[in-house]
């Protein structure tokens, strides 16, 4: 189906916030490939209605209809079968999996289609490091990550700390620091004022308590 350029398929069970930004940047900056984004949008009707307008012309978007984030053997099996059919139709040169559910199902399904062609898994947040799930679930997530890693794929994280989490459970991992385009560019600040800045959602993963401690440390600082 896609045979004019090298075809890279990006797969995610949720296309929102940081993952959306990450995939947008990859597709915008790697223009000599044909990108296919297989996704399920999450609570983003304003994007979902005009998602193609967000991406460059060399990107094709395909909805992953049966995928859902909650674990369910029947639904996950349907999602895996659907993904197999989509990948078989595309026959990609490289598969890039984004987020945990896509990473697990994708590393099971993709080898049947791409063989020894590259499969990359970028967790965008290790599932077993979540603080909102039980110890049992964390152990289960670790087992899933370890099992899927034995099947296929290379783990490429978005930070050194995330890569270290995978190394700690015996999974070889690399990292390429992520970021975000700033438009318009930040202006040079007044050098007489000491600025402490953070970016990202205020969630446990971003360690907002540390930011508060930093702010408290500089209380009363004249600049």
Beta strands, then each sheet from edge to edge (+ up, - down):
strand 1: 7-15
strand 2: 34-41
strand 3: 59-63
strand 4: 94-98
strand 5: 119-122
strand 6: 154-157
strand 7: 173-175
sheet 1: 3+ 2+ 1+ 4+ 5+ 6+ 7+
end
